[in-house]
């Protein structure tokens, strides 16, 4: 009798009611993405600022016919942004270097990342449509307004590429063991995606050790597993070696700071991890410690059950995120532990660690059906929802501030010829770069000088 009741309940949940719940859950998943596009539409302003000035010479060389691969490959800070540079040029030529268009591309990258994670979530956890609401916290994380600096700065395509192509590469490696057909194509695409992630920013190189771990944990047939593992490792070594040929370490003394001051380095690391959820350094530190504890508990339970291979995608995703945070810590811990929280552009990467921990807890809770696992999942879900409510409130406020600031900057750039060095220094510290490159934008009719530009033609009210 109980079996019949259970079967009837399952049929009911997978019938019209289950489909309705699944459809409603899908709408909730898409809602943060929709809000992200509206956020850019409302607060996005096209103006060249800070690091984006490194793109302007590329347009000059493009139209003069002197652009070479070496120009796209050249190091900027610690990064080789080959593929983002290509995107800047192609999109810039199409839109007269409208930075808002770049912001929409960043939103598109976030959306692709969301779709890939959703496919992994459905395939790995094997949830019914009626349980799709469990993915809503992931959508809130991927489009969290903690990333407002990345959302409202077109130059951050480089970070968006590193996230999207890194996640895609790891997902394709996951599919190797799940799909027997088109394995060679899937693996080749994974290699290409990892290469794009690597040649976007320095942190993208971390996809290779993360992918290597996933291949080690994969339950694929031994001959295939051995071949793919060796090929992935060799390609990874090649990409790393090519990356560092002629590479100059910016601030060489900074690289040793985390080693010389390990406690400060770990404090910075925890703040960076917790910054995915919290806006204040004190809260971020506690959040980082909480996430580390949850990750360790999850891995312990999984390892105890001997099922680490079944969680390989989420484990590799978490490792990818944590390795990226380590590279950021090595390069920036000297700037102070609170810089990890205040530098909002880094938030994209610790978010992936939160997603990995959440997915592992969700998978364990649904499969083990134990009270402790469910409590941990509910606790993390509550923290994510709390963080989302705070991030929307703070993010909208920061969006208004960014729009007002960037509108003023657009006016300064539009009238650069009559502006003082102090005014131009807001666009970039090196005002000589602005005075040298602004005429290029003016001559091409790009950015604030475009006919379609929304740059103010009169000084905004203070």
LUMVODREN-90061 format. One record per residue (C-alpha): residue number from 1; chain; x, y, z. Coordinates in steps of 0.5 Angstrom, whole numbers, plus 2048, in hexadecimal, padded with zeros to 3 digits. Layout:
BEGIN
@n: NUM chain: A x: X y: Y z: Z
...
END
This chain:
BEGIN
@n: 1 chain: A x: 800 y: 800 z: 800
@n: 2 chain: A x: 806 y: 805 z: 802
@n: 3 chain: A x: 809 y: 803 z: 7FB
@n: 4 chain: A x: 803 y: 805 z: 7F7
@n: 5 chain: A x: 802 y: 80B z: 7FB
@n: 6 chain: A x: 809 y: 80D z: 7FA
@n: 7 chain: A x: 809 y: 80C z: 7F2
@n: 8 chain: A x: 802 y: 810 z: 7F2
@n: 9 chain: A x: 806 y: 816 z: 7F5
@n: 10 chain: A x: 80C y: 815 z: 7F1
@n: 11 chain: A x: 807 y: 815 z: 7EA
@n: 12 chain: A x: 803 y: 81B z: 7ED
@n: 13 chain: A x: 80A y: 81F z: 7EE
@n: 14 chain: A x: 80C y: 81D z: 7E7
@n: 15 chain: A x: 806 y: 81F z: 7E4
@n: 16 chain: A x: 802 y: 825 z: 7E3
@n: 17 chain: A x: 804 y: 828 z: 7EA
@n: 18 chain: A x: 80B y: 826 z: 7E9
@n: 19 chain: A x: 80C y: 829 z: 7E2
@n: 20 chain: A x: 808 y: 830 z: 7E5
@n: 21 chain: A x: 80D y: 830 z: 7EB
@n: 22 chain: A x: 813 y: 82F z: 7E6
@n: 23 chain: A x: 811 y: 834 z: 7E1
@n: 24 chain: A x: 810 y: 839 z: 7E7
@n: 25 chain: A x: 817 y: 837 z: 7EA
@n: 26 chain: A x: 81A y: 839 z: 7E3
@n: 27 chain: A x: 817 y: 840 z: 7E3
@n: 28 chain: A x: 81A y: 841 z: 7EA
@n: 29 chain: A x: 821 y: 83E z: 7E7
@n: 30 chain: A x: 820 y: 843 z: 7E1
@n: 31 chain: A x: 81E y: 849 z: 7E5
@n: 32 chain: A x: 825 y: 84B z: 7E8
@n: 33 chain: A x: 828 y: 84B z: 7E1
@n: 34 chain: A x: 822 y: 84F z: 7DE
@n: 35 chain: A x: 823 y: 854 z: 7E4
@n: 36 chain: A x: 82B y: 854 z: 7E2
@n: 37 chain: A x: 829 y: 856 z: 7DB
@n: 38 chain: A x: 824 y: 85C z: 7DE
@n: 39 chain: A x: 82A y: 85E z: 7E3
@n: 40 chain: A x: 82F y: 85F z: 7DD
@n: 41 chain: A x: 829 y: 863 z: 7D9
@n: 42 chain: A x: 828 y: 867 z: 7DF
@n: 43 chain: A x: 82F y: 869 z: 7E2
@n: 44 chain: A x: 834 y: 867 z: 7DC
@n: 45 chain: A x: 837 y: 86D z: 7D9
@n: 46 chain: A x: 83C y: 86D z: 7D3
@n: 47 chain: A x: 843 y: 870 z: 7D5
@n: 48 chain: A x: 84A y: 86E z: 7D5
@n: 49 chain: A x: 84D y: 86D z: 7DC
@n: 50 chain: A x: 853 y: 86B z: 7DF
@n: 51 chain: A x: 856 y: 864 z: 7DC
@n: 52 chain: A x: 851 y: 865 z: 7D6
@n: 53 chain: A x: 856 y: 86A z: 7D3
@n: 54 chain: A x: 85B y: 864 z: 7D1
@n: 55 chain: A x: 855 y: 863 z: 7CC
@n: 56 chain: A x: 855 y: 869 z: 7C8
@n: 57 chain: A x: 85C y: 868 z: 7C5
@n: 58 chain: A x: 85A y: 862 z: 7C2
@n: 59 chain: A x: 854 y: 866 z: 7BE
@n: 60 chain: A x: 859 y: 86A z: 7BC
@n: 61 chain: A x: 85E y: 865 z: 7B9
@n: 62 chain: A x: 858 y: 861 z: 7B6
@n: 63 chain: A x: 856 y: 867 z: 7B2
@n: 64 chain: A x: 85D y: 868 z: 7B0
@n: 65 chain: A x: 85E y: 861 z: 7AE
@n: 66 chain: A x: 864 y: 860 z: 7B3
@n: 67 chain: A x: 860 y: 85C z: 7B8
@n: 68 chain: A x: 864 y: 855 z: 7B9
@n: 69 chain: A x: 863 y: 84F z: 7BD
@n: 70 chain: A x: 868 y: 852 z: 7C2
@n: 71 chain: A x: 864 y: 858 z: 7C4
@n: 72 chain: A x: 85E y: 853 z: 7C6
@n: 73 chain: A x: 863 y: 84F z: 7CA
@n: 74 chain: A x: 867 y: 854 z: 7CD
@n: 75 chain: A x: 867 y: 854 z: 7D5
@n: 76 chain: A x: 862 y: 859 z: 7D9
@n: 77 chain: A x: 864 y: 859 z: 7E0
@n: 78 chain: A x: 865 y: 851 z: 7E1
@n: 79 chain: A x: 860 y: 84F z: 7DC
@n: 80 chain: A x: 860 y: 84D z: 7D5
@n: 81 chain: A x: 859 y: 84F z: 7D2
@n: 82 chain: A x: 85A y: 84C z: 7CB
@n: 83 chain: A x: 852 y: 84A z: 7CA
@n: 84 chain: A x: 84F y: 850 z: 7CE
@n: 85 chain: A x: 853 y: 854 z: 7CA
@n: 86 chain: A x: 850 y: 851 z: 7C4
@n: 87 chain: A x: 849 y: 852 z: 7C7
@n: 88 chain: A x: 84B y: 859 z: 7C8
@n: 89 chain: A x: 84D y: 85B z: 7C1
@n: 90 chain: A x: 847 y: 857 z: 7BE
@n: 91 chain: A x: 842 y: 85A z: 7C2
@n: 92 chain: A x: 845 y: 861 z: 7C2
@n: 93 chain: A x: 845 y: 861 z: 7BB
@n: 94 chain: A x: 83E y: 85F z: 7BA
@n: 95 chain: A x: 83B y: 864 z: 7C0
@n: 96 chain: A x: 840 y: 86A z: 7BF
@n: 97 chain: A x: 843 y: 867 z: 7C6
@n: 98 chain: A x: 83D y: 868 z: 7CA
@n: 99 chain: A x: 83F y: 865 z: 7D1
@n: 100 chain: A x: 838 y: 863 z: 7D2
@n: 101 chain: A x: 838 y: 85E z: 7CD
@n: 102 chain: A x: 83E y: 85B z: 7D0
@n: 103 chain: A x: 83A y: 85B z: 7D7
@n: 104 chain: A x: 834 y: 857 z: 7D3
@n: 105 chain: A x: 839 y: 852 z: 7D0
@n: 106 chain: A x: 83B y: 851 z: 7D8
@n: 107 chain: A x: 834 y: 84F z: 7D9
@n: 108 chain: A x: 834 y: 84B z: 7D4
@n: 109 chain: A x: 83A y: 847 z: 7D7
@n: 110 chain: A x: 837 y: 847 z: 7DD
@n: 111 chain: A x: 831 y: 844 z: 7DA
@n: 112 chain: A x: 835 y: 83E z: 7D6
@n: 113 chain: A x: 838 y: 83D z: 7DD
@n: 114 chain: A x: 831 y: 83C z: 7E0
@n: 115 chain: A x: 82F y: 837 z: 7DB
@n: 116 chain: A x: 835 y: 833 z: 7DB
@n: 117 chain: A x: 834 y: 832 z: 7E3
@n: 118 chain: A x: 82D y: 831 z: 7E2
@n: 119 chain: A x: 82E y: 82B z: 7DD
@n: 120 chain: A x: 833 y: 828 z: 7E2
@n: 121 chain: A x: 82F y: 829 z: 7E8
@n: 122 chain: A x: 829 y: 825 z: 7E4
@n: 123 chain: A x: 82D y: 820 z: 7E1
@n: 124 chain: A x: 832 y: 81F z: 7E7
@n: 125 chain: A x: 82C y: 81F z: 7ED
@n: 126 chain: A x: 827 y: 81D z: 7E8
@n: 127 chain: A x: 821 y: 821 z: 7EB
@n: 128 chain: A x: 81A y: 821 z: 7E9
@n: 129 chain: A x: 817 y: 827 z: 7E6
@n: 130 chain: A x: 813 y: 828 z: 7EC
@n: 131 chain: A x: 81A y: 829 z: 7F0
@n: 132 chain: A x: 81D y: 82E z: 7EB
@n: 133 chain: A x: 81C y: 833 z: 7F1
@n: 134 chain: A x: 822 y: 831 z: 7F4
@n: 135 chain: A x: 826 y: 834 z: 7EF
@n: 136 chain: A x: 824 y: 83B z: 7F0
@n: 137 chain: A x: 829 y: 83D z: 7F5
@n: 138 chain: A x: 82E y: 83B z: 7F0
@n: 139 chain: A x: 82B y: 840 z: 7EB
@n: 140 chain: A x: 82B y: 845 z: 7F1
@n: 141 chain: A x: 832 y: 844 z: 7F1
@n: 142 chain: A x: 834 y: 845 z: 7EA
@n: 143 chain: A x: 831 y: 84B z: 7E9
@n: 144 chain: A x: 832 y: 84E z: 7F0
@n: 145 chain: A x: 833 y: 856 z: 7F0
@n: 146 chain: A x: 839 y: 855 z: 7F4
@n: 147 chain: A x: 83C y: 854 z: 7ED
@n: 148 chain: A x: 839 y: 85B z: 7EC
@n: 149 chain: A x: 841 y: 85E z: 7EA
@n: 150 chain: A x: 841 y: 858 z: 7E5
@n: 151 chain: A x: 83A y: 859 z: 7E2
@n: 152 chain: A x: 83B y: 861 z: 7E1
@n: 153 chain: A x: 842 y: 861 z: 7DE
@n: 154 chain: A x: 843 y: 85E z: 7D7
@n: 155 chain: A x: 84A y: 85D z: 7D8
@n: 156 chain: A x: 848 y: 857 z: 7DD
@n: 157 chain: A x: 847 y: 852 z: 7D7
@n: 158 chain: A x: 84D y: 84F z: 7D9
@n: 159 chain: A x: 84B y: 84D z: 7DF
@n: 160 chain: A x: 844 y: 84B z: 7DC
@n: 161 chain: A x: 848 y: 846 z: 7D7
@n: 162 chain: A x: 84C y: 843 z: 7DC
@n: 163 chain: A x: 846 y: 841 z: 7E0
@n: 164 chain: A x: 842 y: 83F z: 7DA
@n: 165 chain: A x: 847 y: 83B z: 7D6
@n: 166 chain: A x: 84A y: 838 z: 7DD
@n: 167 chain: A x: 843 y: 835 z: 7DF
@n: 168 chain: A x: 842 y: 833 z: 7D8
@n: 169 chain: A x: 848 y: 82F z: 7D7
@n: 170 chain: A x: 847 y: 82C z: 7DE
@n: 171 chain: A x: 840 y: 82A z: 7DC
@n: 172 chain: A x: 842 y: 827 z: 7D5
@n: 173 chain: A x: 847 y: 823 z: 7D9
@n: 174 chain: A x: 842 y: 820 z: 7DD
@n: 175 chain: A x: 83E y: 81E z: 7D7
@n: 176 chain: A x: 844 y: 81A z: 7D5
@n: 177 chain: A x: 842 y: 814 z: 7DA
@n: 178 chain: A x: 83A y: 816 z: 7D9
@n: 179 chain: A x: 83A y: 815 z: 7D1
@n: 180 chain: A x: 83D y: 810 z: 7CD
@n: 181 chain: A x: 83C y: 814 z: 7C6
@n: 182 chain: A x: 840 y: 819 z: 7C4
@n: 183 chain: A x: 845 y: 819 z: 7C9
@n: 184 chain: A x: 84B y: 81B z: 7C5
@n: 185 chain: A x: 847 y: 822 z: 7C3
@n: 186 chain: A x: 845 y: 823 z: 7CA
@n: 187 chain: A x: 84C y: 822 z: 7CD
@n: 188 chain: A x: 84F y: 827 z: 7C7
@n: 189 chain: A x: 849 y: 82C z: 7C9
@n: 190 chain: A x: 84B y: 82B z: 7D0
@n: 191 chain: A x: 852 y: 82D z: 7CE
@n: 192 chain: A x: 850 y: 833 z: 7CA
@n: 193 chain: A x: 84C y: 835 z: 7D0
@n: 194 chain: A x: 852 y: 835 z: 7D5
@n: 195 chain: A x: 856 y: 838 z: 7D0
@n: 196 chain: A x: 852 y: 83E z: 7D0
@n: 197 chain: A x: 851 y: 83E z: 7D7
@n: 198 chain: A x: 858 y: 83E z: 7D8
@n: 199 chain: A x: 85A y: 844 z: 7D3
@n: 200 chain: A x: 855 y: 848 z: 7D6
@n: 201 chain: A x: 858 y: 84A z: 7DD
@n: 202 chain: A x: 85D y: 846 z: 7E1
@n: 203 chain: A x: 858 y: 843 z: 7E5
@n: 204 chain: A x: 856 y: 83F z: 7DF
@n: 205 chain: A x: 85C y: 83B z: 7DF
@n: 206 chain: A x: 859 y: 837 z: 7E6
@n: 207 chain: A x: 854 y: 833 z: 7E1
@n: 208 chain: A x: 859 y: 82E z: 7DF
@n: 209 chain: A x: 85B y: 82C z: 7E6
@n: 210 chain: A x: 853 y: 82C z: 7E8
@n: 211 chain: A x: 852 y: 828 z: 7E2
@n: 212 chain: A x: 857 y: 823 z: 7E3
@n: 213 chain: A x: 854 y: 821 z: 7EA
@n: 214 chain: A x: 84E y: 820 z: 7E6
@n: 215 chain: A x: 851 y: 81B z: 7E1
@n: 216 chain: A x: 854 y: 818 z: 7E7
@n: 217 chain: A x: 84E y: 817 z: 7EB
@n: 218 chain: A x: 84A y: 815 z: 7E4
@n: 219 chain: A x: 847 y: 80E z: 7E4
@n: 220 chain: A x: 848 y: 80D z: 7DC
@n: 221 chain: A x: 84B y: 807 z: 7D9
@n: 222 chain: A x: 853 y: 807 z: 7DB
@n: 223 chain: A x: 856 y: 807 z: 7D4
@n: 224 chain: A x: 851 y: 80D z: 7D2
@n: 225 chain: A x: 853 y: 810 z: 7D9
@n: 226 chain: A x: 85A y: 810 z: 7D9
@n: 227 chain: A x: 85B y: 813 z: 7D2
@n: 228 chain: A x: 856 y: 819 z: 7D3
@n: 229 chain: A x: 85A y: 81A z: 7DA
@n: 230 chain: A x: 861 y: 81A z: 7D7
@n: 231 chain: A x: 85E y: 81E z: 7D1
@n: 232 chain: A x: 85B y: 823 z: 7D6
@n: 233 chain: A x: 861 y: 824 z: 7DA
@n: 234 chain: A x: 866 y: 825 z: 7D4
@n: 235 chain: A x: 861 y: 82A z: 7D1
@n: 236 chain: A x: 861 y: 82D z: 7D8
@n: 237 chain: A x: 869 y: 82D z: 7D8
@n: 238 chain: A x: 869 y: 830 z: 7D1
@n: 239 chain: A x: 864 y: 836 z: 7D3
@n: 240 chain: A x: 868 y: 838 z: 7D9
@n: 241 chain: A x: 86F y: 838 z: 7D6
@n: 242 chain: A x: 86C y: 83C z: 7D0
@n: 243 chain: A x: 869 y: 841 z: 7D5
@n: 244 chain: A x: 86F y: 842 z: 7D9
@n: 245 chain: A x: 874 y: 843 z: 7D3
@n: 246 chain: A x: 876 y: 84A z: 7D4
@n: 247 chain: A x: 871 y: 84C z: 7D9
@n: 248 chain: A x: 873 y: 851 z: 7DF
@n: 249 chain: A x: 871 y: 850 z: 7E6
@n: 250 chain: A x: 86E y: 857 z: 7E8
@n: 251 chain: A x: 870 y: 859 z: 7EF
@n: 252 chain: A x: 875 y: 853 z: 7F0
@n: 253 chain: A x: 875 y: 854 z: 7F7
@n: 254 chain: A x: 86E y: 854 z: 7F8
@n: 255 chain: A x: 86E y: 84C z: 7F6
@n: 256 chain: A x: 872 y: 84A z: 7FC
@n: 257 chain: A x: 86E y: 84E z: 801
@n: 258 chain: A x: 869 y: 849 z: 802
@n: 259 chain: A x: 86E y: 844 z: 803
@n: 260 chain: A x: 872 y: 849 z: 808
@n: 261 chain: A x: 86B y: 84A z: 80C
@n: 262 chain: A x: 867 y: 844 z: 80B
@n: 263 chain: A x: 862 y: 846 z: 811
@n: 264 chain: A x: 860 y: 84C z: 80D
@n: 265 chain: A x: 860 y: 848 z: 807
@n: 266 chain: A x: 85B y: 843 z: 809
@n: 267 chain: A x: 857 y: 849 z: 80C
@n: 268 chain: A x: 857 y: 84C z: 805
@n: 269 chain: A x: 855 y: 846 z: 802
@n: 270 chain: A x: 84F y: 845 z: 807
@n: 271 chain: A x: 84D y: 84C z: 806
@n: 272 chain: A x: 84D y: 84B z: 7FE
@n: 273 chain: A x: 849 y: 844 z: 7FF
@n: 274 chain: A x: 844 y: 847 z: 803
@n: 275 chain: A x: 843 y: 84D z: 7FF
@n: 276 chain: A x: 83F y: 849 z: 7FA
@n: 277 chain: A x: 839 y: 84A z: 7FF
@n: 278 chain: A x: 83B y: 850 z: 804
@n: 279 chain: A x: 83D y: 857 z: 803
@n: 280 chain: A x: 840 y: 859 z: 809
@n: 281 chain: A x: 847 y: 856 z: 80B
@n: 282 chain: A x: 845 y: 853 z: 812
@n: 283 chain: A x: 83F y: 84F z: 80F
@n: 284 chain: A x: 843 y: 84D z: 809
@n: 285 chain: A x: 848 y: 84A z: 80E
@n: 286 chain: A x: 843 y: 846 z: 811
@n: 287 chain: A x: 840 y: 844 z: 80B
@n: 288 chain: A x: 846 y: 842 z: 808
@n: 289 chain: A x: 847 y: 83D z: 80E
@n: 290 chain: A x: 840 y: 83B z: 80E
@n: 291 chain: A x: 841 y: 839 z: 806
@n: 292 chain: A x: 848 y: 835 z: 808
@n: 293 chain: A x: 845 y: 831 z: 80D
@n: 294 chain: A x: 83F y: 82F z: 809
@n: 295 chain: A x: 843 y: 82D z: 803
@n: 296 chain: A x: 848 y: 829 z: 808
@n: 297 chain: A x: 841 y: 826 z: 80B
@n: 298 chain: A x: 83F y: 824 z: 804
@n: 299 chain: A x: 845 y: 821 z: 802
@n: 300 chain: A x: 846 y: 81D z: 808
@n: 301 chain: A x: 83F y: 81A z: 807
@n: 302 chain: A x: 840 y: 819 z: 800
@n: 303 chain: A x: 847 y: 816 z: 801
@n: 304 chain: A x: 844 y: 811 z: 806
@n: 305 chain: A x: 83F y: 80F z: 802
@n: 306 chain: A x: 844 y: 80D z: 7FC
@n: 307 chain: A x: 840 y: 811 z: 7F7
@n: 308 chain: A x: 845 y: 817 z: 7F6
@n: 309 chain: A x: 845 y: 815 z: 7EF
@n: 310 chain: A x: 83E y: 817 z: 7EE
@n: 311 chain: A x: 83F y: 81E z: 7F1
@n: 312 chain: A x: 845 y: 81F z: 7EC
@n: 313 chain: A x: 842 y: 825 z: 7E8
@n: 314 chain: A x: 840 y: 829 z: 7EF
@n: 315 chain: A x: 847 y: 827 z: 7F2
@n: 316 chain: A x: 84B y: 829 z: 7EC
@n: 317 chain: A x: 846 y: 830 z: 7EC
@n: 318 chain: A x: 848 y: 831 z: 7F3
@n: 319 chain: A x: 84F y: 830 z: 7F2
@n: 320 chain: A x: 84F y: 835 z: 7EC
@n: 321 chain: A x: 84C y: 83A z: 7F0
@n: 322 chain: A x: 851 y: 839 z: 7F6
@n: 323 chain: A x: 857 y: 839 z: 7F2
@n: 324 chain: A x: 855 y: 83F z: 7EE
@n: 325 chain: A x: 854 y: 842 z: 7F5
@n: 326 chain: A x: 85B y: 840 z: 7F7
@n: 327 chain: A x: 85E y: 843 z: 7F1
@n: 328 chain: A x: 85A y: 84A z: 7F3
@n: 329 chain: A x: 85D y: 849 z: 7FA
@n: 330 chain: A x: 864 y: 849 z: 7F8
@n: 331 chain: A x: 864 y: 84F z: 7F3
@n: 332 chain: A x: 860 y: 853 z: 7F8
@n: 333 chain: A x: 860 y: 851 z: 7FF
@n: 334 chain: A x: 865 y: 857 z: 800
@n: 335 chain: A x: 860 y: 85C z: 7FF
@n: 336 chain: A x: 85C y: 85A z: 805
@n: 337 chain: A x: 857 y: 855 z: 808
@n: 338 chain: A x: 851 y: 859 z: 807
@n: 339 chain: A x: 853 y: 85B z: 7FF
@n: 340 chain: A x: 851 y: 854 z: 7FE
@n: 341 chain: A x: 84A y: 856 z: 800
@n: 342 chain: A x: 84A y: 85D z: 7FD
@n: 343 chain: A x: 84D y: 85B z: 7F6
@n: 344 chain: A x: 846 y: 859 z: 7F3
@n: 345 chain: A x: 848 y: 856 z: 7ED
@n: 346 chain: A x: 84B y: 850 z: 7F0
@n: 347 chain: A x: 844 y: 84E z: 7F2
@n: 348 chain: A x: 843 y: 84A z: 7EC
@n: 349 chain: A x: 848 y: 844 z: 7EE
@n: 350 chain: A x: 846 y: 843 z: 7F5
@n: 351 chain: A x: 83F y: 842 z: 7F3
@n: 352 chain: A x: 841 y: 83C z: 7EF
@n: 353 chain: A x: 843 y: 839 z: 7F6
@n: 354 chain: A x: 83D y: 83A z: 7F9
@n: 355 chain: A x: 839 y: 837 z: 7F3
@n: 356 chain: A x: 83D y: 831 z: 7F4
@n: 357 chain: A x: 83C y: 830 z: 7FB
@n: 358 chain: A x: 835 y: 831 z: 7FA
@n: 359 chain: A x: 834 y: 82C z: 7F5
@n: 360 chain: A x: 838 y: 827 z: 7F9
@n: 361 chain: A x: 833 y: 828 z: 7FF
@n: 362 chain: A x: 82D y: 827 z: 7FA
@n: 363 chain: A x: 82F y: 821 z: 7F7
@n: 364 chain: A x: 831 y: 81E z: 7FE
@n: 365 chain: A x: 82B y: 820 z: 801
@n: 366 chain: A x: 826 y: 81D z: 7FC
@n: 367 chain: A x: 82A y: 817 z: 7FB
@n: 368 chain: A x: 82B y: 815 z: 803
@n: 369 chain: A x: 825 y: 818 z: 805
@n: 370 chain: A x: 828 y: 81A z: 80C
@n: 371 chain: A x: 826 y: 81F z: 811
@n: 372 chain: A x: 82D y: 822 z: 812
@n: 373 chain: A x: 82E y: 823 z: 80A
@n: 374 chain: A x: 828 y: 826 z: 809
@n: 375 chain: A x: 829 y: 82B z: 80F
@n: 376 chain: A x: 830 y: 82D z: 80C
@n: 377 chain: A x: 82C y: 82E z: 805
@n: 378 chain: A x: 827 y: 832 z: 808
@n: 379 chain: A x: 82C y: 836 z: 80C
@n: 380 chain: A x: 830 y: 838 z: 806
@n: 381 chain: A x: 82A y: 839 z: 802
@n: 382 chain: A x: 828 y: 83E z: 807
@n: 383 chain: A x: 82E y: 842 z: 807
@n: 384 chain: A x: 82E y: 842 z: 800
@n: 385 chain: A x: 827 y: 845 z: 800
@n: 386 chain: A x: 829 y: 84A z: 805
@n: 387 chain: A x: 82F y: 84C z: 801
@n: 388 chain: A x: 82B y: 84D z: 7FB
@n: 389 chain: A x: 826 y: 851 z: 7FF
@n: 390 chain: A x: 82C y: 856 z: 801
@n: 391 chain: A x: 82F y: 856 z: 7FA
@n: 392 chain: A x: 829 y: 858 z: 7F7
@n: 393 chain: A x: 828 y: 85E z: 7FC
@n: 394 chain: A x: 82F y: 860 z: 7FC
@n: 395 chain: A x: 830 y: 85E z: 7F4
@n: 396 chain: A x: 82B y: 863 z: 7F2
@n: 397 chain: A x: 82E y: 869 z: 7F6
@n: 398 chain: A x: 835 y: 867 z: 7F4
@n: 399 chain: A x: 832 y: 867 z: 7ED
@n: 400 chain: A x: 82F y: 86E z: 7ED
@n: 401 chain: A x: 836 y: 871 z: 7F0
@n: 402 chain: A x: 83A y: 86D z: 7EA
@n: 403 chain: A x: 835 y: 870 z: 7E5
@n: 404 chain: A x: 836 y: 877 z: 7E8
@n: 405 chain: A x: 83D y: 877 z: 7E8
@n: 406 chain: A x: 83E y: 874 z: 7E1
@n: 407 chain: A x: 839 y: 879 z: 7DE
@n: 408 chain: A x: 83E y: 87E z: 7E1
@n: 409 chain: A x: 844 y: 87B z: 7DF
@n: 410 chain: A x: 841 y: 87A z: 7D8
@n: 411 chain: A x: 840 y: 882 z: 7D8
@n: 412 chain: A x: 847 y: 883 z: 7DA
@n: 413 chain: A x: 84A y: 87E z: 7D4
@n: 414 chain: A x: 845 y: 882 z: 7CF
@n: 415 chain: A x: 848 y: 889 z: 7D1
@n: 416 chain: A x: 84F y: 886 z: 7D3
@n: 417 chain: A x: 853 y: 88B z: 7CF
@n: 418 chain: A x: 850 y: 891 z: 7D4
@n: 419 chain: A x: 851 y: 88C z: 7DA
@n: 420 chain: A x: 857 y: 88D z: 7DF
@n: 421 chain: A x: 85B y: 887 z: 7E1
@n: 422 chain: A x: 858 y: 886 z: 7E8
@n: 423 chain: A x: 851 y: 885 z: 7E4
@n: 424 chain: A x: 854 y: 880 z: 7DF
@n: 425 chain: A x: 857 y: 87C z: 7E5
@n: 426 chain: A x: 850 y: 879 z: 7E6
@n: 427 chain: A x: 850 y: 876 z: 7E0
@n: 428 chain: A x: 857 y: 873 z: 7E1
@n: 429 chain: A x: 85D y: 875 z: 7E5
@n: 430 chain: A x: 862 y: 876 z: 7E0
@n: 431 chain: A x: 85F y: 87C z: 7DC
@n: 432 chain: A x: 864 y: 87C z: 7D7
@n: 433 chain: A x: 861 y: 875 z: 7D4
@n: 434 chain: A x: 85A y: 879 z: 7D4
@n: 435 chain: A x: 85C y: 87F z: 7D0
@n: 436 chain: A x: 860 y: 87A z: 7CB
@n: 437 chain: A x: 85A y: 875 z: 7CA
@n: 438 chain: A x: 854 y: 87A z: 7CB
@n: 439 chain: A x: 855 y: 87D z: 7C4
@n: 440 chain: A x: 855 y: 876 z: 7C1
@n: 441 chain: A x: 84E y: 875 z: 7C3
@n: 442 chain: A x: 84C y: 87C z: 7C1
@n: 443 chain: A x: 84F y: 87B z: 7BA
@n: 444 chain: A x: 84C y: 874 z: 7B9
@n: 445 chain: A x: 845 y: 877 z: 7BC
@n: 446 chain: A x: 845 y: 871 z: 7C2
@n: 447 chain: A x: 843 y: 871 z: 7C9
@n: 448 chain: A x: 840 y: 878 z: 7CB
@n: 449 chain: A x: 842 y: 87B z: 7C5
@n: 450 chain: A x: 83D y: 876 z: 7C1
@n: 451 chain: A x: 837 y: 879 z: 7BE
@n: 452 chain: A x: 833 y: 874 z: 7C2
@n: 453 chain: A x: 836 y: 875 z: 7C8
@n: 454 chain: A x: 832 y: 877 z: 7CE
@n: 455 chain: A x: 838 y: 87B z: 7D1
@n: 456 chain: A x: 836 y: 882 z: 7D4
@n: 457 chain: A x: 837 y: 888 z: 7D0
@n: 458 chain: A x: 837 y: 88C z: 7D6
@n: 459 chain: A x: 83A y: 88C z: 7DD
@n: 460 chain: A x: 835 y: 888 z: 7E2
@n: 461 chain: A x: 833 y: 88A z: 7E8
@n: 462 chain: A x: 837 y: 889 z: 7EE
END
